[in-house]
Amino acid sequence: CRYIPTAMAAPPAAGSAPSAFNGCYLLVSAKTNATTYIGFTVDPPRRLRQHNRELAGGAKTTGRVEQWELCLCVYGFPNKITALQFEWAWQKPHLSRRLHALEMTGKRAEKSLRAKCIVLAKMLNCLPWSRLGLTLQWCHPTLERKFHALLTPLPSLMQTMAAARVDSTVVERVPLAARQNFQFLTSQPNKVCSVCAGEIEDDTWLWCCHAHCSLCVHTACLATRFLCAEQPNNPFLVPAQGICPSCNRSLVWTELIRNHTLRASLARETESYSGPAALCTFTEEDLLAMTHT
């Protein structure tokens, strides 16, 4: 049997919510768990089928193993490039400047499942990855029980999801609340930044992920506000999290950026949608509250 995480599945059909999934996964050989493979994917179940030669497109290096199983997956990266950089460092820790403290040499012993988990734990707890709102999803209950201790604790921004044996799941996508907020804000003729009160003239603005929030803000304005709130003379250029200026709820920066990268898909969804069951299902009271936030 195969174990597939509850937060991942095939891409949504046309017309459904846009997908924002960028993940790095760890495979183990089904018979012995002695052989491992690390890769990047936007669709873990499909990628696993490719590695097991059920579909075309699997990596050549995985062809010598008869059957693979998904051990775990790390996702929540703001974009594909960041995920690919994470994949490279996880595959080649002995070449990564950020992981020199592990004193890896690239020898065969360092390719075991235990060694890969140790490297992953180090990566998740060092910069820049420790400031990303990543999710560690276990996909194999037996291996989770055996190696869970190696991957705890994680930074406060991250979460761990227990393994689940399921047939199909939901790909990480723009939350419904964020989609509704985007539709409401794009329908407004004039947009004003919630931080500097200046007019927003281009598409470089962000919005809140929480329900019924009218936050519309310049990216630079919100980043500066978050960085100043984290600590005085903040040495970082990109914030990790902050409090929404409009609804006073917590926001993770990487989630805001993921939603922003899907702006084009959300705009097409908003323009093409019509019918009585509109995407934005606010009551008159909801809309009044948002316009006065």
ZAMARGU-4260 file (C-alpha; in steps of 0.2 Angstrom, whole numbers, plus 5000, padded with zeros to 4 digits):
<rodrens>
0) 5000/5000/5000 | 5005/5018/4997 | 5004/5033/5009 | 4999/5050/5002 | 4998/5065/5012
5) 4981/5073/5016 | 4987/5090/5010 | 4992/5084/4992 | 4983/5077/4977 | 4981/5080/4958
10) 4979/5097/4951 | 4962/5104/4952 | 4951/5104/4936 | 4949/5119/4925 | 4938/5132/4933
15) 4943/5127/4951 | 4954/5136/4963 | 4972/5139/4957 | 4985/5128/4964 | 5000/5136/4973
20) 5009/5120/4977 | 5028/5119/4977 | 5036/5105/4987 | 5051/5094/4990 | 5049/5076/4994
25) 5058/5061/5000 | 5056/5044/4993 | 5061/5027/5001 | 5063/5010/4993 | 5047/5000/4997
30) 5056/4984/5002 | 5070/4989/5013 | 5069/5008/5015 | 5088/5008/5012 | 5088/5018/4996
35) 5082/5036/4996 | 5078/5049/4983 | 5075/5068/4985 | 5065/5078/4972 | 5054/5093/4968
40) 5036/5092/4962 | 5020/5102/4960 | 5010/5086/4961 | 5017/5072/4973 | 5005/5058/4969
45) 5008/5060/4950 | 5026/5061/4953 | 5026/5045/4963 | 5018/5036/4949 | 5031/5042/4937
50) 5045/5036/4949 | 5036/5019/4950 | 5035/5018/4930 | 5016/5019/4931 | 5017/5035/4921
55) 5031/5041/4909 | 5043/5055/4915 | 5051/5047/4931 | 5069/5051/4935 | 5082/5039/4927
60) 5091/5037/4944 | 5075/5029/4952 | 5073/5016/4938 | 5084/5003/4947 | 5072/5002/4962
65) 5056/4991/4959 | 5044/5001/4970 | 5046/5018/4979 | 5035/5025/4993 | 5033/5043/4998
70) 5041/5046/5015 | 5038/5064/5018 | 5035/5081/5009 | 5040/5099/5013 | 5029/5112/5005
75) 5023/5130/5007 | 5038/5138/4997 | 5034/5156/4991 | 5039/5151/4973 | 5046/5137/4962
80) 5064/5144/4963 | 5065/5144/4982 | 5059/5126/4982 | 5072/5121/4969 | 5085/5129/4979
85) 5079/5119/4995 | 5079/5103/4984 | 5097/5106/4979 | 5104/5109/4996 | 5095/5094/5003
90) 5102/5083/4989 | 5120/5090/4991 | 5122/5096/5009 | 5141/5093/5007 | 5141/5107/4994
95) 5129/5119/5003 | 5138/5134/5012 | 5123/5135/5024 | 5125/5117/5030 | 5144/5117/5032
100) 5142/5114/5051 | 5135/5096/5047 | 5153/5092/5040 | 5145/5081/5026 | 5156/5073/5013
105) 5144/5065/5001 | 5148/5047/5005 | 5136/5033/5003 | 5132/5032/5022 | 5125/5050/5021
110) 5112/5044/5009 | 5102/5034/5022 | 5085/5039/5027 | 5091/5043/5044 | 5105/5055/5037
115) 5092/5063/5025 | 5081/5067/5040 | 5095/5074/5050 | 5100/5085/5036 | 5082/5091/5034
120) 5080/5095/5052 | 5096/5106/5051 | 5089/5115/5035 | 5072/5118/5043 | 5081/5127/5058
125) 5093/5138/5049 | 5091/5153/5038 | 5083/5157/5026 | 5071/5142/5027 | 5067/5144/5046
130) 5058/5161/5041 | 5047/5153/5029 | 5030/5146/5034 | 5033/5128/5028 | 5024/5113/5032
135) 5032/5096/5035 | 5019/5082/5029 | 5023/5064/5034 | 5017/5052/5021 | 5021/5035/5029
140) 5015/5031/5047 | 5028/5018/5051 | 5043/5029/5046 | 5035/5044/5055 | 5035/5035/5071
145) 5053/5029/5069 | 5060/5046/5063 | 5048/5059/5070 | 5060/5063/5085 | 5074/5068/5073
150) 5063/5082/5065 | 5057/5091/5081 | 5056/5104/5087 | 5053/5115/5071 | 5052/5134/5071
155) 5036/5142/5077 | 5031/5147/5059 | 5031/5129/5053 | 5019/5115/5056 | 5020/5096/5055
160) 5006/5086/5048 | 5004/5068/5053 | 5004/5054/5040 | 4987/5048/5033 | 4983/5034/5021
165) 4971/5041/5009 | 4966/5039/4990 | 4965/5057/4985 | 4967/5074/4993 | 4967/5093/4990
170) 4982/5102/4983 | 4987/5117/4993 | 4978/5132/4985 | 4973/5150/4988 | 4961/5149/5003
175) 4943/5153/4999 | 4943/5168/5011 | 4958/5176/5001 | 4950/5173/4984 | 4934/5181/4991
180) 4944/5196/4997 | 4953/5198/4981 | 4937/5198/4971 | 4930/5211/4982 | 4945/5222/4981
185) 4947/5221/4962 | 4929/5227/4960 | 4933/5243/4969 | 4937/5257/4956 | 4950/5265/4967
190) 4962/5257/4979 | 4971/5265/4993 | 4985/5258/5003 | 4980/5253/5021 | 4997/5258/5028
195) 5003/5274/5019 | 4985/5279/5012 | 4993/5282/4995 | 4984/5277/4979 | 4988/5260/4972
200) 4991/5261/4954 | 4999/5245/4949 | 4997/5226/4953 | 5011/5226/4966 | 4998/5225/4981
205) 4994/5212/4993 | 4978/5207/5002 | 4974/5198/5018 | 4971/5179/5019 | 4957/5180/5033
210) 4939/5181/5029 | 4930/5198/5027 | 4946/5209/5028 | 4948/5223/5016 | 4967/5225/5018
215) 4974/5232/5002 | 4992/5237/5004 | 5008/5241/4994 | 5020/5226/4996 | 5034/5237/5001
220) 5024/5246/5014 | 5018/5230/5022 | 5035/5222/5022 | 5043/5238/5031 | 5029/5237/5044
225) 5032/5219/5047 | 5051/5221/5048 | 5050/5235/5060 | 5038/5226/5071 | 5049/5211/5072
230) 5064/5220/5080 | 5072/5237/5079 | 5086/5238/5066 | 5080/5222/5058 | 5094/5215/5048
235) 5082/5205/5036 | 5076/5211/5020 | 5061/5200/5019 | 5049/5198/5034 | 5043/5182/5041
240) 5026/5186/5048 | 5016/5201/5056 | 4999/5207/5061 | 4987/5213/5048 | 4984/5232/5049
245) 4965/5230/5045 | 4959/5215/5055 | 4973/5213/5068 | 4976/5194/5064 | 4992/5185/5061
250) 4999/5184/5043 | 5013/5173/5036 | 5023/5183/5023 | 5026/5167/5012 | 5007/5164/5011
255) 5004/5182/5005 | 5017/5180/4992 | 5011/5163/4986 | 4993/5171/4984 | 5001/5186/4974
260) 5010/5174/4962 | 4993/5167/4957 | 4985/5185/4954 | 4983/5181/4935 | 4974/5165/4938
265) 4963/5173/4951 | 4959/5188/4940 | 4954/5176/4926 | 4943/5166/4938 | 4935/5182/4944
270) 4932/5189/4926 | 4925/5172/4919 | 4914/5168/4934 | 4895/5172/4933 | 4879/5165/4940
275) 4868/5165/4955 | 4881/5157/4967 | 4895/5170/4965 | 4912/5167/4972 | 4910/5182/4983
280) 4896/5177/4994 | 4896/5191/5006 | 4880/5198/5015 | 4876/5216/5015 | 4883/5217/5033
285) 4899/5209/5027 | 4902/5221/5013 | 4898/5236/5025 | 4910/5230/5038 | 4924/5228/5024
290) 4921/5245/5017 | 4923/5253/5035 | 4938/5243/5041
</rodrens>
